Amino acid sequence: MVSLPAKYPREKGRRPRHTLVSCSQFIVKPVVSFRSAWLGVACLSVMSALAQAEGPSLDSLQERRPAMSILVRKHQMGADMVQVTMLKGDYPSELLRQQILLMPSYGTTPPRGLEIFGGSPGKTLRQAMFAVDGLLMPKTGEINFEAIVKPFLGAPEPFAIDTMIVVVEGMPAVPNSTLVEHATDTVLLKGVPLGSDSIEYRISVASQDPAKIKIPTKYQATTQPGAPGKGGSGNNRQMILIGIGVAGVIAAGALVYSLTRRR
């Protein structure tokens, strides 16, 4: 115990008053406050790491503004009729032409009957129309997404494309084959049926490097968002979540033990 001066000044003719205070009041409380704050910071760090481990969310696609739209329609004669619309009216027509001519690099035939029209100076939308083979495969329900997306990557600012809408017409979805959802660190893809033979896809990429963009042509269980699989991102996220959770429990237990020992 320590004798401390009273809060009030000494009055004339009276002995000074003293208040007995325990030293623990000045030591234990600050330690508890510090430890509690440290525990709070640790918990917030664990929660933040958990959120990052969950990976990209397909729900965020609706919040991203598309820079272009592509309509692909299967013609009755077998060709894939393509209409590209750039939402920037001043999108360079020569740049658009060069991008379309890159499609054969990703598994299509050379474009046929390519026409580019609209855009500046009339400030209308820049559009292109042409025909190719190798985008839609009705028998299997497969879609060559990479041939649709990759040619338009790598454009200089302000014409860089990171989000697009792709509408597929004339090809009914094949159960357990047609890709409807796909999520990786670099690609988000989600399709919504528009009818019995049409699907609207919203696609967003996190890289302008075509080599980093991988989109399967059909449904694969190991590539679906959050699905565990050998070498899949879903399995890796699951292991990260387990590891972070165990570390958080150990840290919290150590703090509780430390506080108990000081009392």
MIPA-750715 format. One record per residue (C-alpha): chain; x, y, z. Coordinates in steps of 0.001 Angstrom, whole numbers, plus 524288, in hexadecimal, padded with zeros to 5 digits. Example, Ala and Ser with C-alpha at 12.3 -4.5 7.8 and 13.67 -1.06 7.14 Angstrom:
BEGIN
node chain: A px: 8300C py: 7EE6C pz: 81E78
node chain: A px: 83566 py: 7FBDC pz: 81BE4
END
This chain:
BEGIN
node chain: A px: 80000 py: 80000 pz: 80000
node chain: A px: 80495 py: 80DE8 pz: 7FCEE
node chain: A px: 800C1 py: 81A47 pz: 80434
node chain: A px: 7FCFA py: 82520 pz: 7FAB5
node chain: A px: 7F9AB py: 83370 pz: 7FD6D
node chain: A px: 7EB43 py: 8368A pz: 7FE19
node chain: A px: 7E48E py: 83C8F pz: 7F269
node chain: A px: 7E1C4 py: 84962 pz: 7F9A9
node chain: A px: 7EBE1 py: 852EB pz: 7FF7D
node chain: A px: 7EF1F py: 852CE pz: 80E0A
node chain: A px: 7E62D py: 85AE1 pz: 81689
node chain: A px: 7EBEA py: 86361 pz: 82149
node chain: A px: 7EC21 py: 85CEF pz: 82EA1
node chain: A px: 7E961 py: 84F6A pz: 82952
node chain: A px: 7F1F7 py: 84406 pz: 8266A
node chain: A px: 7F329 py: 84094 pz: 81814
node chain: A px: 7EA34 py: 835FA pz: 8138D
node chain: A px: 7EF7A py: 82A2D pz: 80C6D
node chain: A px: 7E8F3 py: 82049 pz: 803B0
node chain: A px: 7EDD0 py: 8125A pz: 80306
node chain: A px: 7EE0A py: 80D38 pz: 7F521
node chain: A px: 7F232 py: 7FFE9 pz: 7F04C
node chain: A px: 7FD54 py: 7FFB1 pz: 7E678
node chain: A px: 7F5DD py: 7F5A0 pz: 7DEB4
node chain: A px: 7EC3C py: 80031 pz: 7DAB7
node chain: A px: 7F732 py: 806E1 pz: 7D336
node chain: A px: 7FD24 py: 7FAA2 pz: 7CD38
node chain: A px: 7F2DB py: 7F065 pz: 7CA4A
node chain: A px: 7E8DA py: 7F924 pz: 7C392
node chain: A px: 7F21A py: 7FEDF pz: 7B96A
node chain: A px: 7F73A py: 7F132 pz: 7B672
node chain: A px: 7E980 py: 7EBEF pz: 7B48E
node chain: A px: 7E61F py: 7F766 pz: 7ABB7
node chain: A px: 7F25A py: 7F54C pz: 7A38D
node chain: A px: 7F00B py: 7E6BC pz: 7A276
node chain: A px: 7E1C7 py: 7E8AE pz: 79EC3
node chain: A px: 7E58F py: 7F252 pz: 7942B
node chain: A px: 7EFE0 py: 7E8E6 pz: 78F2A
node chain: A px: 7E5C8 py: 7DDFB pz: 78EC4
node chain: A px: 7DC72 py: 7E6CA pz: 7873C
node chain: A px: 7E6D1 py: 7EA0A pz: 77D25
node chain: A px: 7EA3B py: 7DBA4 pz: 77BD4
node chain: A px: 7DBF8 py: 7D7F0 pz: 77997
node chain: A px: 7DA5F py: 7E296 pz: 76F4F
node chain: A px: 7E68C py: 7DDD0 pz: 7685A
node chain: A px: 7E161 py: 7CFEA pz: 76827
node chain: A px: 7D434 py: 7D476 pz: 762EE
node chain: A px: 7DACD py: 7DC6B pz: 75841
node chain: A px: 7E322 py: 7D0E3 pz: 75435
node chain: A px: 7D71B py: 7C82F pz: 753D4
node chain: A px: 7D033 py: 7D1B2 pz: 74AD0
node chain: A px: 7DBE6 py: 7D222 pz: 741B4
node chain: A px: 7DCDE py: 7C355 pz: 7419B
node chain: A px: 7CF09 py: 7C201 pz: 73C9F
node chain: A px: 7D36A py: 7C6EE pz: 72F47
node chain: A px: 7CBE3 py: 7CE9C pz: 7250B
node chain: A px: 7BD12 py: 7CF3B pz: 7258D
node chain: A px: 7B426 py: 7CDAD pz: 719CB
node chain: A px: 7AA74 py: 7D6E7 pz: 72050
node chain: A px: 7B3AD py: 7E242 pz: 71DAA
node chain: A px: 7B1BB py: 7E09C pz: 70F04
node chain: A px: 7A50D py: 7E84E pz: 70F4A
node chain: A px: 7AC48 py: 7F40D pz: 714C9
node chain: A px: 7B60F py: 7F484 pz: 70994
node chain: A px: 7B2E6 py: 7FCB9 pz: 6FDBB
node chain: A px: 7B4EC py: 7F5A6 pz: 6F0BD
node chain: A px: 7BD0D py: 7FC56 pz: 6E642
node chain: A px: 7B809 py: 7F41E pz: 6DAF2
node chain: A px: 7AE07 py: 7E9EF pz: 6D70D
node chain: A px: 7AF30 py: 7DE63 pz: 6CDDC
node chain: A px: 7A3CB py: 7D741 pz: 6C7C2
node chain: A px: 7A6D4 py: 7C9B9 pz: 6C256
node chain: A px: 79C02 py: 7C2F7 pz: 6BAD4
node chain: A px: 79CA3 py: 7B569 pz: 6B4F8
node chain: A px: 797FF py: 7B65F pz: 6A6DC
node chain: A px: 78FBC py: 7AB86 pz: 6A123
node chain: A px: 79A97 py: 7A907 pz: 69745
node chain: A px: 7A43B py: 7A6BD pz: 6A25A
node chain: A px: 7ABF7 py: 7B368 pz: 6A2E1
node chain: A px: 7AD61 py: 7BB90 pz: 6AF33
node chain: A px: 7A82E py: 7C931 pz: 6AC4C
node chain: A px: 7AEBC py: 7D347 pz: 6B501
node chain: A px: 7AAEE py: 7E144 pz: 6B814
node chain: A px: 7B444 py: 7E952 pz: 6C065
node chain: A px: 7AFFD py: 7F620 pz: 6C6A2
node chain: A px: 7B9BB py: 7FF18 pz: 6CD37
node chain: A px: 7B312 py: 8082E pz: 6D6DE
node chain: A px: 7BD22 py: 812D5 pz: 6D455
node chain: A px: 7B95E py: 819C2 pz: 6C7DA
node chain: A px: 7C75D py: 81E1E pz: 6C593
node chain: A px: 7CCEB py: 81052 pz: 6C66A
node chain: A px: 7D70B py: 80FA8 pz: 6BB6F
node chain: A px: 7D1BE py: 80809 pz: 6AFEC
node chain: A px: 7DF45 py: 8032B pz: 6ABFD
node chain: A px: 7E1C7 py: 7FE36 pz: 6B9C9
node chain: A px: 7D4DF py: 7F6F4 pz: 6B972
node chain: A px: 7D84D py: 7F10F pz: 6AC45
node chain: A px: 7E57F py: 7EC39 pz: 6B103
node chain: A px: 7DF4D py: 7E63B pz: 6BD1B
node chain: A px: 7D52C py: 7DEC3 pz: 6B537
node chain: A px: 7DFCD py: 7D9A1 pz: 6AC28
node chain: A px: 7E640 py: 7D377 pz: 6B82F
node chain: A px: 7DB15 py: 7C9D0 pz: 6BA18
node chain: A px: 7E14D py: 7BEE7 pz: 6B1F2
node chain: A px: 7EC72 py: 7BEB7 pz: 6BBCE
node chain: A px: 7E2B1 py: 7B90D pz: 6C58E
node chain: A px: 7DC81 py: 7AE77 pz: 6BD40
node chain: A px: 7D340 py: 7B4C9 pz: 6B36E
node chain: A px: 7D390 py: 7B626 pz: 6A4C7
node chain: A px: 7D772 py: 7C371 pz: 69F0F
node chain: A px: 7CC2F py: 7CD46 pz: 69FB3
node chain: A px: 7C3DE py: 7CE10 pz: 69371
node chain: A px: 7BCA4 py: 7DA17 pz: 68E8E
node chain: A px: 7C21C py: 7E318 pz: 698FF
node chain: A px: 7BB72 py: 7F059 pz: 69970
node chain: A px: 7BE23 py: 7FB4D pz: 6A31D
node chain: A px: 7B515 py: 806ED pz: 6A407
node chain: A px: 7AFAA py: 8117A pz: 6AD19
node chain: A px: 7B72D py: 818FE pz: 6B749
node chain: A px: 7BCF2 py: 8269F pz: 6B648
node chain: A px: 7BA93 py: 830CA pz: 6B11B
node chain: A px: 7AC2C py: 82D63 pz: 6B24C
node chain: A px: 7AE84 py: 828FF pz: 6C072
node chain: A px: 7A702 py: 81C88 pz: 6BDD3
node chain: A px: 7AB8E py: 80F57 pz: 6C2CB
node chain: A px: 7B6FE py: 80916 pz: 6BBC0
node chain: A px: 7B2B5 py: 7FBEB pz: 6B657
node chain: A px: 7B808 py: 7F0A0 pz: 6AE73
node chain: A px: 7B174 py: 7E511 pz: 6A7D4
node chain: A px: 7B796 py: 7D8BC pz: 6A24C
node chain: A px: 7B6A7 py: 7C9EF pz: 6A1C5
node chain: A px: 7BFF7 py: 7BF7F pz: 6A6F1
node chain: A px: 7BFF0 py: 7B122 pz: 6AA4B
node chain: A px: 7C48D py: 7AB99 pz: 6B729
node chain: A px: 7BD9B py: 7B3A1 pz: 6C19F
node chain: A px: 7B152 py: 7AB9E pz: 6C457
node chain: A px: 7B055 py: 79CC8 pz: 6C4B4
node chain: A px: 7A1D1 py: 7996F pz: 6C5F4
node chain: A px: 7A387 py: 78AAA pz: 6C6A1
node chain: A px: 7ABA0 py: 78B40 pz: 6D309
node chain: A px: 7A6F7 py: 79875 pz: 6D82E
node chain: A px: 7B4DB py: 79DB0 pz: 6D84F
node chain: A px: 7B88D py: 7ABE7 pz: 6D615
node chain: A px: 7C604 py: 7B0CA pz: 6D246
node chain: A px: 7C64C py: 7BBE6 pz: 6DC34
node chain: A px: 7D4C6 py: 7BE80 pz: 6DAA7
node chain: A px: 7D31A py: 7C19E pz: 6CC31
node chain: A px: 7C878 py: 7CB3F pz: 6D01A
node chain: A px: 7CFAF py: 7D1DC pz: 6DB52
node chain: A px: 7DE59 py: 7D167 pz: 6D8E2
node chain: A px: 7DF14 py: 7D8D7 pz: 6CBED
node chain: A px: 7D9B5 py: 7E504 pz: 6D299
node chain: A px: 7E389 py: 7E560 pz: 6DDB8
node chain: A px: 7EF84 py: 7EDFF pz: 6DE6D
node chain: A px: 7E9E6 py: 7FA2A pz: 6D7FB
node chain: A px: 7EFED py: 8070C pz: 6DC6C
node chain: A px: 7E890 py: 81021 pz: 6E586
node chain: A px: 7DE35 py: 81520 pz: 6E501
node chain: A px: 7D9D6 py: 809B0 pz: 6DC84
node chain: A px: 7DDA9 py: 7FE6D pz: 6E574
node chain: A px: 7D2F6 py: 7F434 pz: 6E6F5
node chain: A px: 7D116 py: 7ED9B pz: 6F422
node chain: A px: 7C28D py: 7EA5E pz: 6F40E
node chain: A px: 7B9C6 py: 7E613 pz: 6E8E7
node chain: A px: 7AC6A py: 7E052 pz: 6E624
node chain: A px: 7ABBE py: 7D482 pz: 6DD30
node chain: A px: 79E8E py: 7CFCB pz: 6D828
node chain: A px: 79DC6 py: 7C255 pz: 6D1FA
node chain: A px: 791ED py: 7BFB0 pz: 6C956
node chain: A px: 78D55 py: 7B3AB pz: 6C224
node chain: A px: 7944A py: 7A9B4 pz: 6CAA5
node chain: A px: 78CC1 py: 7A33F pz: 6D5C5
node chain: A px: 794A8 py: 7A084 pz: 6E209
node chain: A px: 798AC py: 79266 pz: 6E3E6
node chain: A px: 7974A py: 78DA6 pz: 6F216
node chain: A px: 7A437 py: 78A9B pz: 6F8D6
node chain: A px: 7ABA6 py: 78FCB pz: 6ED1C
node chain: A px: 7A8A3 py: 79E09 pz: 6EA1E
node chain: A px: 7B093 py: 7A70C pz: 6F2D6
node chain: A px: 7A7E6 py: 7AFFF pz: 6FB0E
node chain: A px: 7B0E0 py: 7B4A8 pz: 70601
node chain: A px: 7BF8C py: 7B5C8 pz: 7072B
node chain: A px: 7C7EC py: 7BD16 pz: 71124
node chain: A px: 7D6A5 py: 7BE16 pz: 71283
node chain: A px: 7E016 py: 7C89F pz: 716EA
node chain: A px: 7E021 py: 7CE4F pz: 70920
node chain: A px: 7D2B7 py: 7CB08 pz: 70380
node chain: A px: 7C4A9 py: 7CC52 pz: 70808
node chain: A px: 7BA13 py: 7C6B6 pz: 6FF29
node chain: A px: 7AB9F py: 7C4E6 pz: 70181
node chain: A px: 7A0C9 py: 7C157 pz: 6F80D
node chain: A px: 79223 py: 7C3CA pz: 6F900
node chain: A px: 78869 py: 7BCC6 pz: 6F002
node chain: A px: 7807D py: 7C5ED pz: 6E760
node chain: A px: 777F9 py: 7BB53 pz: 6E184
node chain: A px: 77877 py: 7AD58 pz: 6DCD5
node chain: A px: 78411 py: 7AFC1 pz: 6D3DB
node chain: A px: 78A98 py: 7BC3B pz: 6D8D3
node chain: A px: 793E9 py: 7BFA0 pz: 6E3E5
node chain: A px: 79917 py: 7CCE1 pz: 6E826
node chain: A px: 7A6AC py: 7CC7B pz: 6EE0D
node chain: A px: 7AD65 py: 7D718 pz: 6F5D1
node chain: A px: 7BC26 py: 7D569 pz: 6F59F
node chain: A px: 7C661 py: 7DD34 pz: 6FCFC
node chain: A px: 7D528 py: 7DBA6 pz: 6FCDD
node chain: A px: 7DF72 py: 7E056 pz: 70678
node chain: A px: 7EAC2 py: 7E016 pz: 6FCDC
node chain: A px: 7ED3C py: 7E579 pz: 6EF4D
node chain: A px: 7F709 py: 7DA9E pz: 6EC9B
node chain: A px: 7F044 py: 7D030 pz: 6E440
node chain: A px: 7F9A7 py: 7C5DD pz: 6E961
node chain: A px: 7F3F3 py: 7C78A pz: 6F70E
node chain: A px: 7E5D9 py: 7C5BF pz: 6F2A3
node chain: A px: 7E138 py: 7B7A3 pz: 6F2F8
node chain: A px: 7D2F2 py: 7B470 pz: 6F02B
node chain: A px: 7CE8F py: 7A673 pz: 6EDA0
node chain: A px: 7C578 py: 7A3C4 pz: 6E23C
node chain: A px: 7BC51 py: 79B97 pz: 6EAA0
node chain: A px: 7B84B py: 798C3 pz: 6F880
node chain: A px: 7C2DF py: 792DC pz: 70116
node chain: A px: 7BFB6 py: 78FB0 pz: 70F39
node chain: A px: 7CD65 py: 79328 pz: 7141F
node chain: A px: 7CCB4 py: 7A0EC pz: 70E6F
node chain: A px: 7BFC7 py: 7A4F7 pz: 71462
node chain: A px: 7C034 py: 7AF89 pz: 71EF2
node chain: A px: 7C3EB py: 7A9C7 pz: 72C24
node chain: A px: 7C39E py: 79BB6 pz: 72748
node chain: A px: 7CE8A py: 79379 pz: 72D42
node chain: A px: 7D6EE py: 78C00 pz: 723E1
node chain: A px: 7E4D2 py: 78774 pz: 72191
node chain: A px: 7ECC0 py: 793BE pz: 71F5C
node chain: A px: 7E07E py: 79BFA pz: 71EB3
node chain: A px: 7DF45 py: 7A983 pz: 72473
node chain: A px: 7D391 py: 7A53F pz: 72CA1
node chain: A px: 7DBCC py: 79AFB pz: 7338D
node chain: A px: 7E6C2 py: 7A4C1 pz: 73608
node chain: A px: 7DD4C py: 7AE9F pz: 73BE8
node chain: A px: 7D7B8 py: 7A412 pz: 744BD
node chain: A px: 7E54A py: 7A0B0 pz: 74A05
node chain: A px: 7E859 py: 7AF23 pz: 74C30
node chain: A px: 7DBB8 py: 7B0FF pz: 753B9
node chain: A px: 7DEA7 py: 7A54F pz: 75C70
node chain: A px: 7EC94 py: 7A9F1 pz: 75F01
node chain: A px: 7E890 py: 7B7D6 pz: 76267
node chain: A px: 7DDA3 py: 7B2F7 pz: 76B3A
node chain: A px: 7E6DC py: 7AA1F pz: 772E9
node chain: A px: 7F0C3 py: 7B52A pz: 7744A
node chain: A px: 7E639 py: 7BE57 pz: 7794D
node chain: A px: 7E1A2 py: 7B48C pz: 78397
node chain: A px: 7EF90 py: 7B256 pz: 78858
node chain: A px: 7F22A py: 7C0F6 pz: 78951
node chain: A px: 7E594 py: 7C362 pz: 790C9
node chain: A px: 7E872 py: 7B82A pz: 79A21
node chain: A px: 7F608 py: 7BD54 pz: 79CED
node chain: A px: 7F0B0 py: 7CAC4 pz: 7A041
node chain: A px: 7E656 py: 7C56A pz: 7A972
node chain: A px: 7F09F py: 7BD36 pz: 7B068
node chain: A px: 7F99C py: 7C91A pz: 7B1A6
node chain: A px: 7EEC7 py: 7D16D pz: 7B78E
node chain: A px: 7EB11 py: 7C6AD pz: 7C11B
node chain: A px: 7F909 py: 7C524 pz: 7C5B2
node chain: A px: 7FA18 py: 7D3C7 pz: 7C8D8
node chain: A px: 7EE41 py: 7D42C pz: 7D1B5
END
